Amino acid sequence: MSKKKKIDLYEIRKKLVYDFMCEDVYVPMKIKELMIILGVSKEDRPQLDKILEELIDEGKIVISKRGKYSKAVENRLEGTFVGNPRGFGFVELDDDTMDDIFIPSNCINGAIHNDRVEVVVTQTPKGKRKEGKIEKIIQRGNKQIVCTYEQSQNFGFAVPDSVKFNSDIFIPKGKSKNAKSGDKIVVEITKYAQGNKHSEGKVVEVLGGKDDVGTDILSIIRTNDLPEEFPVRVTNQAERVGKEVSSADMAGRMDIRDWMMVTIDGEDAKDLDDAVSLTKEGDNYKLGVHIADVTNYVQEGSALDREAIKRGTSVYLVDRVIPMLPRALSNGICSLNQGENRLALSCIMTIDEKGKVIDYKIAETVIKVDRRMSYTQVKKILEDKDEELIEEYKDFVPMFEEMAKLAGILRKRRMKRGSIDFDFPETKVILDELGKPVEIKPYDRNVATKLIEDFMLIANETVATAYFWQETPFLYRTHETPDPEKIDKLATFINNFGYTIHLKKDQIHPKEIQKLLNNIQGSDEEALISRLTLRSMQQARYTTECTGHFGLATTYYCHFTSPIRRYPDLQIHRIIKESLRGKLNDTRKKHYQDILPQIAKSSSDLERRAAESERETVKLKKVEYMKDKINQEFDGVISGVTQWGIFVELANTVEGLVRIADLVDDFYIYDEDKYEFYGESTGKTYKLGQKVKIKVKKADVSMRALDFEMVE
């Protein structure tokens, strides 16, 4: 290359930085446009690429997911800091369309896990996560932290349970509340860390010894700030309103107490908020989904309502339920108990033989459930043909059989349009009276559970459709189209196994995901590809805009069927009842327009908190269950491969890690593209979906981690 050409490229760099990067001149451009404007030939393209990479690393320009270059504007973003035990962290941005920002350890600026922070992007490396520095801590996320206490001679240290808090907390003398070494404690931070100094705190609660019964779950409850006890005012109000249904309560309602209807739930369920009925009218089905009218007892703005908003959802931990509403309501007057008059909001649908809803009625009703059925009983009647149960429930068996037929029709119609069914085995943990896990097994998803699922889905869809077209303020359950970049990565990965998915203009139709899941059924890689596919999906959330539900392949969807345990359902029941009564005037519509966005956001956040808490307790009990199985051998399937080791899942859904350092029969090389390890000398491979035999090596309950080793 000539000397003049080198000078030109230097000038090009200056031009990019000082001329074309001016906000009022420069617009995002693809590489070909830049080459034309800058006068760069194809032969000089590599040098331009190098300049662009340097400018990206320096944080002067950025490249979008679609390959467009633009000036990097130092905008201050807000989000939540997520700590890492190795000192660095990430900021999850409020704008959930943007990726997390990596924060190096020297740029954390005193932030700790869960703090709300202001962050500035410092680097945007091509093809990698953005890097940033924390400029300001807006709000501390954790005033109190669950820790294990360690006593020294004149003071103590609190070691946080969560590894995301990567620093101990100094406890001065007299601030320990007589905690002993090894106790689980709740610490209130009184002075946050600065420079090399630890944070200081005081013990506000001693939960008990780390091995005491119930301390483990209580620690998770405190860590996630789950509210256990209801305020006295709330419980008193629940007791006052939770009386028997009166004639005044029933006045003006559609009385359908003479309809044959049942509840179908798990054996141990106590909050029965949905009942179903079914009759045939010629070739059409008349399906009734009857939901407890919780709003009759929980008035807007009441103490009960304010507490329900704060909780957002009931939380189903492995050993207990933390309800959204006091049990006087959730297990009492709002529970659709057999043989008792109950107030309901009913969605009564006429469905043709192809599964299409051709008519519907949404009404305030009075109902009386004839039988409280369990999933197991209905499954035994429909699948196992249990003669004893068939005789016991002979009056209901014809209805159950028609229900099974209709559920099959609805499911077939849903699948035809592209609805995705991730049929992962959920975990059921059986505990003894002391809270010790005695059995772990996959949760049985059978004909009865699917039947209720199908009926609730069609009711939710019908209600959402009705109120969308009424153009009233509403809360929808939204599941957005997957991020094209994640789908691209998924497509590249599944190519290794001989599978493909088709994209159209960077978009994917849910039917493509459904086809993929059908194609991998029964294969060794089924569980793995299913999980990776699920991870490529967006997270469902509550919104005031009806933008559709990708996973269900439907334009209109909401949560209507569980007002006892989900606040959004309770909220839309109010809107529906006001609409039915002709009271949804402009003033009330304006009221709902004002409050629903915040309810949608807080409900989505609280739902995530509940799900994380539930997962943590299950994970804890899984490790505890395996603790007395050290050196025992099990068959498993490789469920994940990372550069530091191999994850293996057992038949009971327990998962553990085989560390790469423990594979001593060869030197194993990690192939990132194929998600596999192969031995340098032997050529032996370990890849996703492969069946293996493992031995339990270590069970660390405090870290909730299991170590396995391969058995040759």
Solvent accessible surface area in square Angstrom, and as a share of the most:
residue,aa,sasa,rsa
1,M,122,0.55
2,S,69,0.45
3,K,163,0.69
4,K,143,0.61
5,K,58,0.25
6,K,129,0.55
7,I,93,0.47
8,D,52,0.27
9,L,17,0.09
10,Y,135,0.51
11,E,82,0.37
12,I,17,0.08
13,R,62,0.23
14,K,84,0.36
15,K,82,0.35
16,L,0,0.00
17,V,29,0.17
18,Y,149,0.57
19,D,75,0.39
20,F,31,0.13
21,M,7,0.03
22,C,52,0.31
23,E,119,0.54
24,D,131,0.68
25,V,94,0.54
26,Y,15,0.06
27,V,87,0.50
28,P,77,0.48
29,M,22,0.10
30,K,94,0.40
31,I,28,0.14
32,K,152,0.65
33,E,80,0.36
34,L,1,0.00
35,M,22,0.10
36,I,141,0.71
37,I,73,0.37
38,L,18,0.09
39,G,60,0.58
40,V,11,0.06
41,S,47,0.30
42,K,173,0.73
43,E,137,0.61
44,D,7,0.03
45,R,86,0.31
46,P,86,0.54
47,Q,62,0.28
48,L,0,0.00
49,D,39,0.20
50,K,132,0.56
51,I,18,0.09
52,L,1,0.01
53,E,83,0.37
54,E,67,0.30
55,L,0,0.00
56,I,1,0.01
57,D,71,0.37
58,E,82,0.37
59,G,20,0.19
60,K,84,0.36
61,I,0,0.00
62,V,31,0.18
63,I,35,0.18
64,S,56,0.36
65,K,109,0.46
66,R,143,0.52
67,G,25,0.24
68,K,81,0.34
69,Y,11,0.04
70,S,24,0.15
71,K,75,0.32
72,A,25,0.19
73,V,78,0.45
74,E,115,0.51
75,N,71,0.36
76,R,127,0.46
77,L,30,0.15
78,E,75,0.33
79,G,0,0.00
80,T,43,0.25
81,F,4,0.02
82,V,29,0.16
83,G,5,0.04
84,N,31,0.16
85,P,72,0.45
86,R,188,0.69
87,G,19,0.18
88,F,41,0.17
89,G,0,0.00
90,F,48,0.20
91,V,0,0.00
92,E,84,0.38
93,L,18,0.09
94,D,81,0.42
95,D,68,0.35
96,D,96,0.50
97,T,104,0.61
98,M,65,0.29
99,D,78,0.40
100,D,45,0.23
101,I,1,0.01
102,F,48,0.20
103,I,0,0.00
104,P,32,0.20
105,S,72,0.47
106,N,132,0.67
107,C,35,0.21
108,I,20,0.10
109,N,93,0.48
110,G,36,0.35
111,A,7,0.06
112,I,36,0.18
113,H,22,0.10
114,N,61,0.31
115,D,0,0.00
116,R,72,0.26
117,V,0,0.00
118,E,27,0.12
119,V,0,0.00
120,V,2,0.01
121,V,33,0.19
122,T,50,0.29
123,Q,63,0.28
124,T,8,0.05
125,P,19,0.12
126,K,105,0.44
127,G,84,0.81
128,K,151,0.64
129,R,113,0.41
130,K,70,0.30
131,E,44,0.20
132,G,0,0.00
133,K,77,0.33
134,I,6,0.03
135,E,58,0.26
136,K,108,0.46
137,I,45,0.23
138,I,70,0.35
139,Q,116,0.52
140,R,72,0.26
141,G,42,0.40
142,N,17,0.09
143,K,117,0.50
144,Q,91,0.40
145,I,9,0.05
146,V,4,0.02
147,C,0,0.00
148,T,21,0.12
149,Y,2,0.01
150,E,78,0.35
151,Q,87,0.39
152,S,45,0.29
153,Q,173,0.77
154,N,88,0.45
155,F,72,0.30
156,G,0,0.00
157,F,56,0.23
158,A,0,0.00
159,V,58,0.33
160,P,15,0.09
161,D,35,0.18
162,S,30,0.20
163,V,59,0.34
164,K,83,0.35
165,F,21,0.09
166,N,79,0.40
167,S,50,0.32
168,D,49,0.26
169,I,5,0.03
170,F,55,0.23
171,I,0,0.00
172,P,37,0.23
173,K,159,0.67
174,G,73,0.70
175,K,98,0.41
176,S,19,0.12
177,K,120,0.51
178,N,141,0.73
179,A,8,0.06
180,K,139,0.59
181,S,67,0.43
182,G,17,0.17
183,D,10,0.05
184,K,26,0.11
185,I,0,0.00
186,V,5,0.03
187,V,0,0.00
188,E,39,0.17
189,I,2,0.01
190,T,80,0.47
191,K,125,0.53
192,Y,47,0.18
193,A,30,0.23
194,Q,146,0.65
195,G,83,0.80
196,N,160,0.82
197,K,157,0.67
198,H,83,0.37
199,S,9,0.06
200,E,51,0.23
201,G,1,0.01
202,K,72,0.30
203,V,9,0.05
204,V,41,0.23
205,E,57,0.26
206,V,57,0.32
207,L,21,0.10
208,G,17,0.16
209,G,20,0.20
210,K,115,0.49
211,D,129,0.67
212,D,78,0.40
213,V,104,0.60
214,G,27,0.26
215,T,4,0.02
216,D,31,0.16
217,I,2,0.01
218,L,37,0.18
219,S,3,0.02
220,I,1,0.00
221,I,0,0.00
222,R,75,0.27
223,T,50,0.29
224,N,24,0.12
225,D,109,0.57
226,L,8,0.04
227,P,40,0.25
228,E,51,0.23
229,E,148,0.66
230,F,32,0.13
231,P,63,0.40
232,V,111,0.64
233,R,159,0.58
234,V,6,0.04
235,T,47,0.27
236,N,71,0.36
237,Q,31,0.14
238,A,0,0.00
239,E,105,0.47
240,R,145,0.53
241,V,53,0.30
242,G,24,0.23
243,K,129,0.55
244,E,136,0.61
245,V,20,0.11
246,S,51,0.33
247,S,90,0.58
248,A,84,0.65
249,D,46,0.24
250,M,39,0.18
251,A,74,0.57
252,G,91,0.88
253,R,29,0.11
254,M,61,0.27
255,D,77,0.40
256,I,3,0.02
257,R,80,0.29
258,D,129,0.67
259,W,61,0.21
260,M,78,0.35
261,M,0,0.00
262,V,0,0.00
263,T,0,0.00
264,I,1,0.00
265,D,18,0.09
266,G,17,0.16
267,E,109,0.49
268,D,108,0.56
269,A,32,0.24
270,K,132,0.56
271,D,31,0.16
272,L,8,0.04
273,D,9,0.04
274,D,15,0.08
275,A,1,0.00
276,V,1,0.01
277,S,5,0.03
278,L,10,0.05
279,T,82,0.48
280,K,87,0.37
281,E,90,0.41
282,G,69,0.67
283,D,102,0.53
284,N,41,0.21
285,Y,10,0.04
286,K,57,0.24
287,L,0,0.00
288,G,0,0.00
289,V,0,0.00
290,H,0,0.00
291,I,0,0.00
292,A,1,0.00
293,D,1,0.01
294,V,0,0.00
295,T,9,0.05
296,N,40,0.20
297,Y,14,0.05
298,V,0,0.00
299,Q,103,0.46
300,E,65,0.29
301,G,44,0.42
302,S,22,0.14
303,A,7,0.05
304,L,2,0.01
305,D,3,0.02
306,R,110,0.40
307,E,10,0.05
308,A,0,0.00
309,I,60,0.31
310,K,132,0.56
311,R,5,0.02
312,G,3,0.03
313,T,20,0.11
314,S,6,0.04
315,V,6,0.03
316,Y,85,0.32
317,L,12,0.06
318,V,29,0.17
319,D,57,0.30
320,R,75,0.27
321,V,58,0.33
322,I,9,0.05
323,P,12,0.07
324,M,1,0.00
325,L,1,0.00
326,P,6,0.04
327,R,126,0.46
328,A,34,0.26
329,L,0,0.00
330,S,4,0.02
331,N,47,0.24
332,G,22,0.21
333,I,8,0.04
334,C,3,0.02
335,S,0,0.00
336,L,1,0.00
337,N,39,0.20
338,Q,88,0.39
339,G,45,0.43
340,E,67,0.30
341,N,43,0.22
342,R,9,0.03
343,L,5,0.02
344,A,0,0.00
345,L,0,0.00
346,S,0,0.00
347,C,0,0.00
348,I,9,0.05
349,M,0,0.00
350,T,26,0.15
351,I,0,0.00
352,D,26,0.14
353,E,96,0.43
354,K,148,0.63
355,G,1,0.01
356,K,106,0.45
357,V,40,0.23
358,I,87,0.44
359,D,87,0.45
360,Y,97,0.37
361,K,108,0.46
362,I,16,0.08
363,A,11,0.09
364,E,24,0.11
365,T,0,0.00
366,V,2,0.01
367,I,0,0.00
368,K,75,0.32
369,V,1,0.01
370,D,47,0.25
371,R,90,0.33
372,R,66,0.24
373,M,0,0.00
374,S,8,0.05
375,Y,42,0.16
376,T,52,0.30
377,Q,48,0.22
378,V,0,0.00
379,K,50,0.21
380,K,77,0.33
381,I,3,0.01
382,L,21,0.10
383,E,95,0.43
384,D,76,0.39
385,K,117,0.50
386,D,43,0.22
387,E,147,0.66
388,E,142,0.64
389,L,25,0.12
390,I,52,0.27
391,E,107,0.48
392,E,112,0.50
393,Y,19,0.07
394,K,124,0.53
395,D,99,0.51
396,F,13,0.05
397,V,15,0.09
398,P,79,0.50
399,M,15,0.07
400,F,0,0.00
401,E,74,0.33
402,E,46,0.20
403,M,0,0.00
404,A,31,0.24
405,K,116,0.49
406,L,0,0.00
407,A,2,0.01
408,G,31,0.30
409,I,43,0.22
410,L,8,0.04
411,R,64,0.24
412,K,154,0.65
413,R,96,0.35
414,R,21,0.07
415,M,50,0.22
416,K,152,0.64
417,R,74,0.27
418,G,0,0.00
419,S,1,0.01
420,I,16,0.08
421,D,55,0.28
422,F,51,0.21
423,D,86,0.45
424,F,51,0.21
425,P,68,0.43
426,E,125,0.56
427,T,36,0.21
428,K,72,0.30
429,V,19,0.11
430,I,56,0.28
431,L,40,0.20
432,D,46,0.24
433,E,159,0.71
434,L,110,0.55
435,G,20,0.20
436,K,101,0.43
437,P,5,0.03
438,V,82,0.47
439,E,77,0.34
440,I,7,0.04
441,K,79,0.33
442,P,58,0.36
443,Y,88,0.34
444,D,84,0.44
445,R,75,0.27
446,N,14,0.07
447,V,36,0.20
448,A,0,0.00
449,T,20,0.12
450,K,57,0.24
451,L,1,0.00
452,I,13,0.07
453,E,64,0.29
454,D,1,0.01
455,F,0,0.00
456,M,22,0.10
457,L,26,0.13
458,I,24,0.12
459,A,0,0.00
460,N,5,0.03
461,E,28,0.12
462,T,10,0.06
463,V,0,0.00
464,A,0,0.00
465,T,45,0.26
466,A,7,0.05
467,Y,3,0.01
468,F,70,0.29
469,W,165,0.58
470,Q,87,0.39
471,E,147,0.66
472,T,17,0.10
473,P,16,0.10
474,F,3,0.01
475,L,3,0.01
476,Y,10,0.04
477,R,29,0.10
478,T,1,0.01
479,H,18,0.08
480,E,53,0.24
481,T,57,0.33
482,P,4,0.03
483,D,26,0.14
484,P,39,0.24
485,E,66,0.30
486,K,94,0.40
487,I,2,0.01
488,D,68,0.35
489,K,137,0.58
490,L,8,0.04
491,A,18,0.14
492,T,90,0.52
493,F,11,0.05
494,I,0,0.00
495,N,86,0.44
496,N,69,0.35
497,F,50,0.21
498,G,67,0.64
499,Y,38,0.14
500,T,86,0.50
501,I,15,0.07
502,H,130,0.58
503,L,63,0.31
504,K,158,0.67
505,K,183,0.77
506,D,62,0.32
507,Q,85,0.38
508,I,11,0.06
509,H,100,0.45
510,P,13,0.08
511,K,73,0.31
512,E,24,0.11
513,I,0,0.00
514,Q,20,0.09
515,K,102,0.43
516,L,3,0.01
517,L,20,0.10
518,N,84,0.43
519,N,97,0.50
520,I,0,0.00
521,Q,127,0.56
522,G,75,0.73
523,S,35,0.22
524,D,84,0.44
525,E,26,0.12
526,E,58,0.26
527,A,43,0.33
528,L,5,0.02
529,I,0,0.00
530,S,13,0.08
531,R,54,0.20
532,L,31,0.15
533,T,0,0.00
534,L,80,0.40
535,R,160,0.58
536,S,7,0.05
537,M,17,0.08
538,Q,66,0.29
539,Q,113,0.50
540,A,23,0.18
541,R,70,0.26
542,Y,11,0.04
543,T,17,0.10
544,T,47,0.27
545,E,117,0.52
546,C,26,0.15
547,T,90,0.52
548,G,11,0.11
549,H,23,0.10
550,F,16,0.07
551,G,9,0.09
552,L,24,0.12
553,A,22,0.17
554,T,17,0.10
555,T,78,0.45
556,Y,44,0.17
557,Y,11,0.04
558,C,0,0.00
559,H,25,0.11
560,F,0,0.00
561,T,6,0.03
562,S,6,0.04
563,P,0,0.00
564,I,1,0.01
565,R,80,0.29
566,R,34,0.12
567,Y,3,0.01
568,P,4,0.03
569,D,0,0.00
570,L,0,0.00
571,Q,1,0.01
572,I,1,0.00
573,H,0,0.00
574,R,17,0.06
575,I,0,0.00
576,I,0,0.00
577,K,13,0.06
578,E,30,0.13
579,S,28,0.18
580,L,77,0.38
581,R,127,0.46
582,G,70,0.68
583,K,121,0.51
584,L,21,0.11
585,N,84,0.43
586,D,117,0.61
587,T,101,0.59
588,R,66,0.24
589,K,60,0.25
590,K,115,0.49
591,H,55,0.24
592,Y,0,0.00
593,Q,105,0.46
594,D,87,0.45
595,I,48,0.24
596,L,2,0.01
597,P,71,0.44
598,Q,115,0.51
599,I,13,0.07
600,A,6,0.04
601,K,119,0.50
602,S,25,0.16
603,S,4,0.03
604,S,6,0.04
605,D,55,0.28
606,L,28,0.14
607,E,46,0.21
608,R,89,0.33
609,R,57,0.21
610,A,5,0.04
611,A,35,0.27
612,E,73,0.33
613,S,0,0.00
614,E,47,0.21
615,R,145,0.53
616,E,29,0.13
617,T,0,0.00
618,V,36,0.21
619,K,112,0.48
620,L,5,0.03
621,K,7,0.03
622,K,30,0.13
623,V,4,0.02
624,E,41,0.18
625,Y,36,0.14
626,M,0,0.00
627,K,113,0.48
628,D,96,0.50
629,K,35,0.15
630,I,70,0.35
631,N,104,0.53
632,Q,87,0.39
633,E,92,0.41
634,F,52,0.22
635,D,99,0.51
636,G,7,0.07
637,V,47,0.27
638,I,0,0.00
639,S,9,0.06
640,G,14,0.14
641,V,4,0.03
642,T,34,0.20
643,Q,123,0.55
644,W,131,0.46
645,G,0,0.00
646,I,0,0.00
647,F,59,0.25
648,V,0,0.00
649,E,28,0.12
650,L,8,0.04
651,A,94,0.73
652,N,27,0.14
653,T,12,0.07
654,V,0,0.00
655,E,74,0.33
656,G,3,0.03
657,L,16,0.08
658,V,0,0.00
659,R,105,0.38
660,I,51,0.26
661,A,85,0.66
662,D,41,0.21
663,L,14,0.07
664,V,132,0.76
665,D,70,0.36
666,D,23,0.12
667,F,137,0.57
668,Y,15,0.06
669,I,56,0.29
670,Y,59,0.22
671,D,36,0.19
672,E,127,0.57
673,D,111,0.58
674,K,104,0.44
675,Y,72,0.27
676,E,24,0.11
677,F,3,0.01
678,Y,80,0.31
679,G,2,0.02
680,E,113,0.51
681,S,99,0.64
682,T,87,0.51
683,G,46,0.44
684,K,70,0.30
685,T,47,0.28
686,Y,8,0.03
687,K,92,0.39
688,L,5,0.03
689,G,1,0.01
690,Q,49,0.22
691,K,153,0.65
692,V,19,0.11
693,K,86,0.36
694,I,0,0.00
695,K,57,0.24
696,V,0,0.00
697,K,87,0.37
698,K,108,0.46
699,A,14,0.11
700,D,37,0.19
701,V,37,0.21
702,S,83,0.54
703,M,107,0.48
704,R,51,0.19
705,A,40,0.31
706,L,10,0.05
707,D,14,0.07
708,F,0,0.00
709,E,52,0.23
710,M,27,0.12
711,V,39,0.22
712,E,152,0.68
